[in-house]
Amino acid sequence: MPTRVLKDLLATLPDGEVQDIRVGIHWTAVAVIVGGDRRCGLASTLRGEDLHHHGGEPAVRDAGHLTKRGARELAGLVLSRSPTETAIGMATINALLPRQPDRWEEINAEEVIAQRGAGRRVALIGHFPFVPRLRGRVGTLWVLEQRPREGDLAAEAAPEIIPQADVLAVTGTTLINHTFEELMALRRPGALVLLLGPTTPLSPTLFEYGVHILSGAVVENVDAVLHAVSQGANFRQVRRQGVRLVTMQRRPSEKISPSTHETKRRDEASNVR
């Protein structure tokens, strides 16, 4: 089920012209024109279970005609039930989000987690390439993954593991598979929360949901990145084409009560009853 955070992100976006859409094996990229500025956003490509071979609904219902839509309308696909459409929607969000370069720090997620997780218990949602290097730099590292590799835990272990973590690092992909708020509800009070990966929106809206640090990607060479994505590049290959890894931290003035959104949900539940 689409989460409130996605709707809040959509409400912050300007409109623009959709210029190009590439859905690669690993990454989805959307290029837009906003106020004369050409931008590109990325999101992890999510696929349904062999939709083509099982004769189900198409992964992208209006494929071939999406560039005719306005950019905000295209971003709305993030609320879709189709995994591929949600990736297109999130890549569009990341292309449209207002840029705040004065808040970007040139540090990647691996280094942030290593610094903040030294001697502490870290739960990492999603298996990232830096996991082997990170294990020796933090106190305890739990990796939860939907497709576990050696040393990982199954995603179903989240209710047991996340409440124990001093540092919770969550892949931005949880926004497009609609598990973000469910996972955040498991965190213990006082835990430091990071949202990481190229899918991560660099938006202060996430700070309202208990995130402290955003580690994402900024596309600087639009044409090269589109070209690489369309040829099946993984992120290491995409990054070499012109992508910066940056981190954005919540300011004290942006701090809200961690119970704000839980309270909203309780109120809504009471109204239903």
N, C-alpha and C positions, 0 to 999 in steps of 0.2 A: 504494500500500500504506500503511495506517495506520502512523504512526510511534510510537516509544516515548514521545515527549514527550506525546502525547495521552493515552496510558494513565496516565502519571504525573500529568497534570492531573486526570484523572477520579478518581484515588485520593485527591486532596486535598479533594474536595467533600462538603459536608453534603447530606442529603436535604431535600426540601421538596415543596410542593404546586404543581403546574403550574396556573396560573390562565388564561393566555391565550397564543396563538401567532399571530403574523402573518407571513406570507411575502409581502413586497412585491416589486416589480420590482427594486429596488436593494438593499433591506435586509430582513433577517429579525430579528424581535424576539420574545423570549420573556419573559413575566412569571411570576414565581414568588412563593410565600410561604415564607420561611425564618425559623423562630423568631419568627413574628408580624410579620416585616418584609417588606414588599412591594418586590420588586426587579425590574429589567428588564435584560436583556442584549441586545446587538446583534451581528450578524455579516453580512458581505456575502453577498447571495443568489447562490448559484452554480446554474447550470442546465445540464442535459445538452443534447445536440444534438437539439432537436426531437423529444423522446421521444413527445409526444402524436401528432404527425403520422406518425411511423414505426411506431406500434403497438407500441412497446417496453414495458418494465416501467414502472409508475407512478413518478413522481419521488418521491412520498411514499407508501409502501405502506399505511400505516394512517391516511391522511388522514381527518379528521373524528372521530377517536377518540384523538388523541394526548394530550389533556388528562386522559385517564383514567390515564395512566402516572404513576409517581413521577418526581420531577424528575431524580434521578440516572440512572434508566433512560432518560429522554428525552435527557439529556446524552450517553449512550452512542451516540446516532446519529452522533456526530462520527466514529465508526469505520466508518460505512457506505460503500458504494461509490456511493451516489447523491449527487451534488453538493448537491441541495436538502436532503437529510436531514443531510448534514454541517454545513450552515449552521444548521439548527435545533439540532443538537447543540452547536455552538460558542456560539450565542446563549444556550443554557441554561447552559453552563459559565460564561459571563460574568455571568449572573444569579446563579448560586450561589456564585461565588468569595467567600471571606471578604473583607470590606471592610477596607482599611488606610489610612484617610484621613490618618493622621499621616505617611505616606510619599509622598503625592501632592503634586507641585509644579504650580503653575498656569502651565505653559508647554507650548506645543504642539510637535508634531514638527518643523514647518518651522523654528521658531526653534532647536531643539536641533541639527538638522542644520547650519543656517547657522553656529551658534557653533562646533560641533565640527569642521566641514568647512572652515573658513576657511583658504585656502591649501593644502588637502589634496585628495586624490583620493577622490571619493565615488561609490559604486555604489548606486543606488536601485533596488530590485526592486519594480516597480509604478509606474504613472504616476499621480501625485497632482496635484490642481489647482494646487499651489504651485510646480510645476516651473519655469515661466517666471521666477518671482521668484527662485528658488533659484540659477539658473544664474550670476547675477552676484555671488553671495555666497560661493561655494566655489571652490576652485582648479580642479578638473576635475569635471564631473558626467556620469556615464553613467547612463542610465535604461533598464532592461531590462523589457520588457513582452511579454506573450503576444499582445496585439493592438497592435503598435507604432503610435504616432502620429509625426508629423513630428519628427525629431530623436531619436527613441527607437531603441534597438537591440532586435533580436529576443531573446526569452528564451533561445534556443539559444546566444547569445554568452556565457552565464554562466561556463562553464569558462575562457574567455579573460579576461574582465573582472574577475570577483570577486577572483581572487588578486592583482590590482594595486591594489585599493582600500585606502586608509587607514581609511576609514569605510564600513561596509556597513549600509545601511538597508533593512530587509526588511519588506514588507507582511505584516500578520497573516494575510492570506488564504492565505499559503503553508502555514499550519497545516491549513486545511480542504481544500486541494487536494493535501495530503500531499507537498509538495516541500520543506518547511522544513529537514529534516535533510540532505537532498541538497545544498541551497544552502549551508548552514552548513559542510559539509565542504570547501567550496572556499575558504573565507576564509583569508587569510594570518595567520600568528602575529602578534599584536600589534594586529590591526585592531580598531577600536571598532565594536561591533555594536548597532544599534537595531532593535527590532521596533515597527512603527507602524501606526496606523489603528484604527478603531472595533472591528474584529474581534479586536484584540490582547487576550489575557487579562492582567489586571494581577495576575500571580501570580509569586512568587519562584521557582517551579518552572522558569521560563524561564531564570533566571540559571544554573541548573545545566547548561544547554546552550550556554553561551558568550555569551548575550545580556548586554549591560551596561546598556541603557536600554530601558524599556517606555514607549511613548507611546500611550495608549488613550483610551477614552471612558467616562464615568460618566453614566448616565441619572438625572436628578433629577425629571422630570415624566413618570411612567410612562404615564398615560392619554393625554397629548398626543402622546407619542412613538409609542405603539401606533397611534393614530388616523392620524398622518402616514404611518407606514410602510405601513399597509394601503391608503393612497391613492396609493402609488407615489412618495413623496417621495425626493429624493436627499439626500445627507448634509447639505448646506448647509441644506436645509429642515428636516430632522430636528433638526439642532443648535439651530435657533431655537426649537424646541418645549420645550427643557429638557435639553440635554446639555452636560456639561463635558468639555473636553479636558485631560487631566492626564498627567504624566510621573512615572515611578517608577524610581529608580536602584538598581543593585546595591550593597549594602554590602560593605566589605572582608571582613567575617566570612562573607559568602556566596560568596566567591570559591572556585572549585575549579579543579583542573587542567584545561586545555582539552582534554586527551587522554582524560579519563575515559570518555566515551561511545564514542569511537573504540576504546578498549581493550575495552570490553564487546562491541562488534561483532566485533572480531578474535577474542576468546575464543569467541564463539558460532560463528563461522565454523570455528574449529579443532575445536570439538566436533562440528560437522556432518560434517567430513571424517573 
